[in-house]
Amino acid sequence: METSLRTATNEEIPLVYTIMIQSFEQYRGKLNPPSGAFSETIDSITDKISRSGGAVLALAEGQAVGSAQYYRIDDYIYLGRVAVLPSHRCKGIAKAMVEHIESLTLNAGLSETRLEVRLSIPDNVSYYKKLQYEVIEEHAYPAETDYWYVMSKKLR
C-alpha cells in the first residue's frame, strides 16, 4: 500500500480533527486527566497552526489515514497529535509523518523538534525513543495522577 504525505489545506483542518479524534478514541475514559485531544476543536487547531505551523496528512490509496500537527516555538518545531487510524497502524505512517515534519524543520533553518508523551502510555515513549528522541523534561499533571515527558531530537 502506497502512502503519500502532504500539507493539509485550511479547508482540510476538519479532516485533521476527525483523524485525530478517531485515533485518540482508544484513550477516552482511560487517562486521568483525559487527553487534551478531546478538548480540541477545529477552531483551536486552526488557530494553533496558523501562527507558525501546519498539519500533515498521510494518504493511503487516496484516503486520509493519518495526521500530525506542528508549529514553531522559539527555536524549535513542536510536533503533536500524531494520529494514525487504527486500521492503518504499524505500517510506518507515523514515522513517515514525523520524518516529514523533521525535514520541514530543517528546511525552515531550525535543528530541533520536540514533542510530549504521557508516561501512562509507555509504548509511545518507547516508540519515540526508537526515533532518537531523548527525554529532556518530566512534568506532573496538577493532581499527580499522570506525568509526561518533553522529548527532543537534534536534527543536525
CYANA upper distance limits for C-alpha pairs under 8 A (distance plus 0.5 A):
  1 MET  CA     60 ALA  CA      7.16
  1 MET  CA     61 GLU  CA      7.60
  2 GLU  CA     60 ALA  CA      6.37
  2 GLU  CA     61 GLU  CA      7.07
  3 THR  CA     58 ALA  CA      7.05
  3 THR  CA     59 LEU  CA      5.92
  3 THR  CA     60 ALA  CA      5.05
  3 THR  CA     61 GLU  CA      7.55
  3 THR  CA     93 ILE  CA      7.94
  4 SER  CA     58 ALA  CA      6.21
  4 SER  CA     59 LEU  CA      5.72
  4 SER  CA     60 ALA  CA      7.14
  5 LEU  CA     56 VAL  CA      7.18
  5 LEU  CA     57 LEU  CA      6.17
  5 LEU  CA     58 ALA  CA      5.09
  5 LEU  CA     59 LEU  CA      6.76
  5 LEU  CA     97 MET  CA      7.66
  5 LEU  CA    100 HIS  CA      8.37
  6 ARG  CA     56 VAL  CA      6.12
  6 ARG  CA     57 LEU  CA      6.01
  6 ARG  CA     58 ALA  CA      7.27
  7 THR  CA     54 GLY  CA      7.55
  7 THR  CA     55 ALA  CA      6.31
  7 THR  CA     56 VAL  CA      5.05
  7 THR  CA     57 LEU  CA      6.59
  8 ALA  CA     12 GLU  CA      6.20
  8 ALA  CA     13 ILE  CA      7.38
  8 ALA  CA     16 VAL  CA      8.21
  8 ALA  CA     54 GLY  CA      7.74
  8 ALA  CA     55 ALA  CA      5.93
  8 ALA  CA     56 VAL  CA      5.98
  8 ALA  CA     57 LEU  CA      6.29
  9 THR  CA     13 ILE  CA      7.39
 10 ASN  CA     46 THR  CA      7.86
 12 GLU  CA     16 VAL  CA      6.97
 13 ILE  CA     17 TYR  CA      6.60
 13 ILE  CA     42 ILE  CA      6.90
 13 ILE  CA     45 ILE  CA      7.90
 13 ILE  CA     46 THR  CA      7.25
 13 ILE  CA     55 ALA  CA      8.45
 14 PRO  CA     18 THR  CA      6.64
 14 PRO  CA     42 ILE  CA      6.29
 15 LEU  CA     19 ILE  CA      6.68
 15 LEU  CA     64 ALA  CA      8.45
 16 VAL  CA     20 MET  CA      6.68
 16 VAL  CA     55 ALA  CA      7.93
 16 VAL  CA     57 LEU  CA      7.69
 16 VAL  CA     66 GLY  CA      8.40
 16 VAL  CA     67 SER  CA      6.21
 16 VAL  CA     68 ALA  CA      8.15
 17 TYR  CA     21 ILE  CA      6.71
 17 TYR  CA     41 THR  CA      7.73
 17 TYR  CA     42 ILE  CA      6.62
 17 TYR  CA     45 ILE  CA      8.16
 18 THR  CA     22 GLN  CA      6.61
 19 ILE  CA     23 SER  CA      6.45
 19 ILE  CA     64 ALA  CA      8.49
 19 ILE  CA     65 VAL  CA      7.47
 19 ILE  CA     66 GLY  CA      6.83
 19 ILE  CA     67 SER  CA      7.05
 19 ILE  CA     83 ALA  CA      7.15
 19 ILE  CA     84 VAL  CA      7.60
 19 ILE  CA     85 LEU  CA      7.04
 20 MET  CA     24 PHE  CA      6.56
 20 MET  CA     37 ALA  CA      7.81
 20 MET  CA     66 GLY  CA      8.39
 20 MET  CA     67 SER  CA      7.36
 20 MET  CA     81 ARG  CA      7.13
 20 MET  CA     82 VAL  CA      8.09
 20 MET  CA     83 ALA  CA      5.83
 20 MET  CA     84 VAL  CA      8.11
 21 ILE  CA     25 GLU  CA      6.44
 21 ILE  CA     37 ALA  CA      7.38
 21 ILE  CA     38 PHE  CA      7.33
 22 GLN  CA     85 LEU  CA      7.12
 23 SER  CA     83 ALA  CA      6.02
 23 SER  CA     84 VAL  CA      6.30
 23 SER  CA     85 LEU  CA      5.55
 23 SER  CA     86 PRO  CA      6.89
 24 PHE  CA     28 ARG  CA      7.67
 24 PHE  CA     37 ALA  CA      7.70
 24 PHE  CA     83 ALA  CA      7.78
 27 TYR  CA     31 LEU  CA      6.76
 27 TYR  CA     34 PRO  CA      8.38
 27 TYR  CA     35 SER  CA      7.73
 28 ARG  CA     34 PRO  CA      7.39
 28 ARG  CA     35 SER  CA      7.91
 29 GLY  CA     34 PRO  CA      7.33
 30 LYS  CA     34 PRO  CA      7.87
 31 LEU  CA     35 SER  CA      7.08
 31 LEU  CA    120 SER  CA      8.20
 32 ASN  CA    145 THR  CA      6.56
 32 ASN  CA    146 ASP  CA      7.10
 33 PRO  CA    141 TYR  CA      8.11
 33 PRO  CA    145 THR  CA      7.66
 33 PRO  CA    146 ASP  CA      7.88
 34 PRO  CA     38 PHE  CA      8.03
 35 SER  CA     39 SER  CA      8.33
 36 GLY  CA     40 GLU  CA      7.22
 37 ALA  CA     81 ARG  CA      7.77
 40 GLU  CA     44 SER  CA      6.46
 40 GLU  CA     45 ILE  CA      7.27
 41 THR  CA     45 ILE  CA      6.73
 42 ILE  CA     46 THR  CA      6.63
 43 ASP  CA     47 ASP  CA      6.54
 44 SER  CA     48 LYS  CA      6.49
 45 ILE  CA     49 ILE  CA      6.67
 46 THR  CA     50 SER  CA      6.27
 47 ASP  CA     51 ARG  CA      7.30
 48 LYS  CA     52 SER  CA      8.49
 48 LYS  CA     53 GLY  CA      8.24
 48 LYS  CA     71 TYR  CA      7.98
 49 ILE  CA     53 GLY  CA      5.00
 49 ILE  CA     54 GLY  CA      5.40
 49 ILE  CA     55 ALA  CA      7.75
 49 ILE  CA     69 GLN  CA      7.70
 49 ILE  CA     70 TYR  CA      7.12
 49 ILE  CA     71 TYR  CA      6.21
 50 SER  CA     54 GLY  CA      7.22
 51 ARG  CA     71 TYR  CA      8.05
 52 SER  CA     71 TYR  CA      5.68
 52 SER  CA     72 ARG  CA      5.93
 53 GLY  CA     69 GLN  CA      8.11
 53 GLY  CA     70 TYR  CA      5.75
 53 GLY  CA     71 TYR  CA      4.19
 53 GLY  CA     72 ARG  CA      6.59
 54 GLY  CA     69 GLN  CA      6.44
 54 GLY  CA     70 TYR  CA      6.01
 54 GLY  CA     71 TYR  CA      6.86
 55 ALA  CA     67 SER  CA      7.31
 55 ALA  CA     68 ALA  CA      6.03
 55 ALA  CA     69 GLN  CA      4.78
 55 ALA  CA     70 TYR  CA      6.60
 56 VAL  CA     67 SER  CA      5.87
 56 VAL  CA     68 ALA  CA      5.77
 56 VAL  CA     69 GLN  CA      6.92
 56 VAL  CA     97 MET  CA      7.39
 56 VAL  CA    101 ILE  CA      8.43
 57 LEU  CA     64 ALA  CA      6.89
 57 LEU  CA     65 VAL  CA      8.05
 57 LEU  CA     66 GLY  CA      6.19
 57 LEU  CA     67 SER  CA      5.05
 57 LEU  CA     68 ALA  CA      7.40
 57 LEU  CA     97 MET  CA      8.42
 58 ALA  CA     64 ALA  CA      6.17
 58 ALA  CA     65 VAL  CA      6.24
 58 ALA  CA     66 GLY  CA      5.22
 58 ALA  CA     67 SER  CA      6.52
 58 ALA  CA     93 ILE  CA      7.51
 58 ALA  CA     97 MET  CA      7.64
 59 LEU  CA     63 GLN  CA      5.57
 59 LEU  CA     64 ALA  CA      4.82
 59 LEU  CA     65 VAL  CA      6.12
 59 LEU  CA     66 GLY  CA      7.48
 60 ALA  CA     64 ALA  CA      6.99
 60 ALA  CA     65 VAL  CA      6.99
 65 VAL  CA     84 VAL  CA      6.39
 65 VAL  CA     85 LEU  CA      6.01
 65 VAL  CA     88 HIS  CA      7.24
 66 GLY  CA     82 VAL  CA      8.15
 66 GLY  CA     83 ALA  CA      5.91
 66 GLY  CA     84 VAL  CA      4.68
 66 GLY  CA     85 LEU  CA      6.65
 66 GLY  CA     93 ILE  CA      7.62
 66 GLY  CA     94 ALA  CA      7.90
 67 SER  CA     81 ARG  CA      8.09
 67 SER  CA     82 VAL  CA      6.50
 67 SER  CA     83 ALA  CA      5.79
 67 SER  CA     84 VAL  CA      7.09
 67 SER  CA     97 MET  CA      8.05
 68 ALA  CA     79 LEU  CA      7.63
 68 ALA  CA     80 GLY  CA      6.65
 68 ALA  CA     81 ARG  CA      5.92
 68 ALA  CA     82 VAL  CA      4.77
 68 ALA  CA     83 ALA  CA      6.60
 68 ALA  CA     97 MET  CA      7.30
 68 ALA  CA     98 VAL  CA      8.37
 69 GLN  CA     79 LEU  CA      6.25
 69 GLN  CA     80 GLY  CA      5.83
 69 GLN  CA     81 ARG  CA      6.49
 69 GLN  CA     82 VAL  CA      7.38
 70 TYR  CA     77 ILE  CA      7.04
 70 TYR  CA     78 TYR  CA      5.97
 70 TYR  CA     79 LEU  CA      4.80
 70 TYR  CA     80 GLY  CA      6.65
 70 TYR  CA    101 ILE  CA      7.89
 71 TYR  CA     77 ILE  CA      6.02
 71 TYR  CA     78 TYR  CA      5.97
 71 TYR  CA     79 LEU  CA      7.23
 72 ARG  CA     76 TYR  CA      6.36
 72 ARG  CA     77 ILE  CA      4.90
 72 ARG  CA     78 TYR  CA      6.53
 73 ILE  CA     77 ILE  CA      6.50
 73 ILE  CA     78 TYR  CA      7.10
 75 ASP  CA    110 LEU  CA      6.98
 75 ASP  CA    112 GLU  CA      8.04
 76 TYR  CA    105 THR  CA      8.17
 76 TYR  CA    110 LEU  CA      6.63
 76 TYR  CA    111 SER  CA      7.34
 76 TYR  CA    112 GLU  CA      5.50
 76 TYR  CA    113 THR  CA      5.98
 76 TYR  CA    114 ARG  CA      7.56
 77 ILE  CA    105 THR  CA      6.82
 77 ILE  CA    110 LEU  CA      8.19
 77 ILE  CA    112 GLU  CA      7.03
 77 ILE  CA    113 THR  CA      5.28
 77 ILE  CA    114 ARG  CA      6.83
 78 TYR  CA    113 THR  CA      6.21
 78 TYR  CA    114 ARG  CA      5.34
 78 TYR  CA    115 LEU  CA      6.21
 79 LEU  CA     98 VAL  CA      8.34
 79 LEU  CA    101 ILE  CA      8.04
 79 LEU  CA    113 THR  CA      7.43
 79 LEU  CA    114 ARG  CA      6.72
 79 LEU  CA    115 LEU  CA      5.87
 80 GLY  CA    115 LEU  CA      6.51
 80 GLY  CA    116 GLU  CA      7.79
 82 VAL  CA     94 ALA  CA      7.15
 82 VAL  CA     97 MET  CA      8.30
 82 VAL  CA     98 VAL  CA      8.35
 83 ALA  CA     94 ALA  CA      7.59
 84 VAL  CA     88 HIS  CA      6.99
 84 VAL  CA     89 ARG  CA      6.60
 84 VAL  CA     93 ILE  CA      7.60
 84 VAL  CA     94 ALA  CA      7.05
 85 LEU  CA     89 ARG  CA      7.06
 88 HIS  CA     93 ILE  CA      8.28
 89 ARG  CA     93 ILE  CA      7.65
 89 ARG  CA     94 ALA  CA      8.49
 92 GLY  CA     96 ALA  CA      6.61
 93 ILE  CA     97 MET  CA      6.76
 94 ALA  CA     98 VAL  CA      6.69
 95 LYS  CA     99 GLU  CA      6.58
 95 LYS  CA    131 LEU  CA      8.35
 96 ALA  CA    100 HIS  CA      6.51
 97 MET  CA    101 ILE  CA      6.78
 98 VAL  CA    102 GLU  CA      6.69
 99 GLU  CA    103 SER  CA      6.68
100 HIS  CA    104 LEU  CA      6.81
101 ILE  CA    105 THR  CA      6.60
102 GLU  CA    106 LEU  CA      6.90
102 GLU  CA    112 GLU  CA      8.47
102 GLU  CA    113 THR  CA      7.20
102 GLU  CA    155 LEU  CA      7.86
103 SER  CA    107 ASN  CA      6.68
104 LEU  CA    108 ALA  CA      6.68
105 THR  CA    109 GLY  CA      7.16
105 THR  CA    110 LEU  CA      5.93
105 THR  CA    111 SER  CA      7.13
105 THR  CA    112 GLU  CA      7.78
105 THR  CA    113 THR  CA      7.75
106 LEU  CA    110 LEU  CA      5.68
106 LEU  CA    111 SER  CA      6.28
106 LEU  CA    155 LEU  CA      7.82
111 SER  CA    154 LYS  CA      6.34
111 SER  CA    155 LEU  CA      5.39
111 SER  CA    156 ARG  CA      6.27
112 GLU  CA    152 SER  CA      7.35
112 GLU  CA    153 LYS  CA      6.12
112 GLU  CA    154 LYS  CA      5.12
112 GLU  CA    155 LEU  CA      6.08
112 GLU  CA    156 ARG  CA      8.50
113 THR  CA    152 SER  CA      6.24
113 THR  CA    153 LYS  CA      5.94
113 THR  CA    154 LYS  CA      7.34
113 THR  CA    155 LEU  CA      8.12
114 ARG  CA    150 VAL  CA      7.35
114 ARG  CA    151 MET  CA      6.02
114 ARG  CA    152 SER  CA      4.87
114 ARG  CA    153 LYS  CA      6.94
115 LEU  CA    150 VAL  CA      6.31
115 LEU  CA    151 MET  CA      5.89
115 LEU  CA    152 SER  CA      7.12
116 GLU  CA    148 TRP  CA      7.08
116 GLU  CA    149 TYR  CA      6.01
116 GLU  CA    150 VAL  CA      5.04
116 GLU  CA    151 MET  CA      6.50
117 VAL  CA    121 ILE  CA      8.02
117 VAL  CA    124 ASN  CA      7.23
117 VAL  CA    125 VAL  CA      6.66
117 VAL  CA    148 TRP  CA      5.91
117 VAL  CA    149 TYR  CA      5.81
117 VAL  CA    150 VAL  CA      7.18
117 VAL  CA    151 MET  CA      8.01
118 ARG  CA    122 PRO  CA      8.03
118 ARG  CA    124 ASN  CA      8.38
118 ARG  CA    125 VAL  CA      7.98
118 ARG  CA    146 ASP  CA      7.82
118 ARG  CA    147 TYR  CA      6.40
118 ARG  CA    148 TRP  CA      4.60
118 ARG  CA    149 TYR  CA      6.81
119 LEU  CA    125 VAL  CA      7.45
119 LEU  CA    146 ASP  CA      7.45
119 LEU  CA    147 TYR  CA      6.06
119 LEU  CA    148 TRP  CA      5.76
119 LEU  CA    149 TYR  CA      7.43
120 SER  CA    146 ASP  CA      7.06
120 SER  CA    147 TYR  CA      7.80
121 ILE  CA    125 VAL  CA      7.35
122 PRO  CA    126 SER  CA      6.72
123 ASP  CA    127 TYR  CA      6.52
124 ASN  CA    128 TYR  CA      6.79
125 VAL  CA    129 LYS  CA      6.78
126 SER  CA    130 LYS  CA      6.78
127 TYR  CA    131 LEU  CA      7.15
128 TYR  CA    132 GLN  CA      7.04
128 TYR  CA    133 TYR  CA      5.94
129 LYS  CA    133 TYR  CA      5.35
129 LYS  CA    134 GLU  CA      6.77
132 GLN  CA    153 LYS  CA      6.86
133 TYR  CA    151 MET  CA      6.13
133 TYR  CA    152 SER  CA      5.63
133 TYR  CA    153 LYS  CA      5.23
134 GLU  CA    151 MET  CA      5.58
134 GLU  CA    152 SER  CA      5.79
134 GLU  CA    153 LYS  CA      6.89
135 VAL  CA    149 TYR  CA      6.67
135 VAL  CA    150 VAL  CA      6.43
135 VAL  CA    151 MET  CA      4.86
135 VAL  CA    152 SER  CA      6.98
136 ILE  CA    149 TYR  CA      7.82
136 ILE  CA    150 VAL  CA      6.29
136 ILE  CA    151 MET  CA      6.08
136 ILE  CA    152 SER  CA      7.06
137 GLU  CA    149 TYR  CA      6.13
137 GLU  CA    150 VAL  CA      5.56
137 GLU  CA    151 MET  CA      7.64
138 GLU  CA    147 TYR  CA      7.50
138 GLU  CA    148 TRP  CA      6.27
138 GLU  CA    149 TYR  CA      5.06
138 GLU  CA    150 VAL  CA      6.87
139 HIS  CA    147 TYR  CA      6.00
139 HIS  CA    148 TRP  CA      5.83
139 HIS  CA    149 TYR  CA      6.85
139 HIS  CA    150 VAL  CA      8.49
140 ALA  CA    144 GLU  CA      5.87
140 ALA  CA    145 THR  CA      8.23
140 ALA  CA    146 ASP  CA      6.64
140 ALA  CA    147 TYR  CA      4.77
140 ALA  CA    148 TRP  CA      6.93
141 TYR  CA    145 THR  CA      6.99
141 TYR  CA    146 ASP  CA      6.32
141 TYR  CA    147 TYR  CA      6.37
141 TYR  CA    148 TRP  CA      8.40
